[in-house]
Amino acid sequence: MDCDEARDLLDAYADNALGLGEAARLNHHLQDCATCRAELDAIRDLGHALRAQAPYHRAPDALRRRVLAGLPQGAAAASPRPAQPGGRTVGRGVRAWASPANVANLAMGMIAACALVLAAVLWLQRPTAQGLLAQQIVASHVRALLSGHPIDVISTDEHTVKPWFNGRLDYAPPVVDLASLGFPLVGGRVDYVGARRVAVLTYHAGGHPIDLYLFPTTGGTAAPQTRSNDGYSLATWTAGGMRYWAITDAQAAVLQRFVQDLRSASS
Ligand SMILES: [Zn+2]
């Protein structure tokens, strides 16, 4: 498991919502990764803060007075009525509880709780590491297309493209030609995503380019996950110590077939 995959699972892990197998794999990663441990601590700290602090926020006096002033007249003037002999006392209890001060406290508590819930929602909706990488890959893909120079080494021959990366990267990307399956290799380039230089192989699918980003990962094998960002279809998976990202403006089904063909040709 690599950090990308680990971070996607941390929230569920903190909630004890992972399956046993996944939890064990993540545990294993956490033993060796201080960064992910720190992120898990941050998630747990937020949870503790929410549970411990939400009910105890007191509003400033000025805000309390404004809320009280804004309450309907009846609420501020309400006064407990004596209970009828033998009658139910619940009504009186509720009315006594609903004194202006208590209502204001409740309102303040709700405002404070809402603020904390909002903070929690924003925290949970923060982009995952994988989401951020997807955004960078879309940006890189679009940048290359707009530059009018999307390919540094133009060749349909994997034996030309593969050695071209020598000296330009600190790893040797596997290069597979899929021309016989309808996805001819048209070249490659080096780009910069996820704070590192990565190999990009460009294939064609009909009239559409497919960019394949690949770089080493410490994780094991993971099945393709697909998503769409800004009108582009993306797929990512890991195999053979590499993480792959494929992106295209062709239909999602075309990308799916490309990923399938590439994975069977590489295995
Ligand atoms: Zn990690």
Boltz pocket constraint, residues with backbone or C-beta under 6 A from the ligand:
constraints:
  - pocket:
      binder: B
      contacts: [[A, 2], [A, 3], [A, 4], [A, 6], [A, 29], [A, 33], [A, 35], [A, 36]]
      max_distance: 6.0
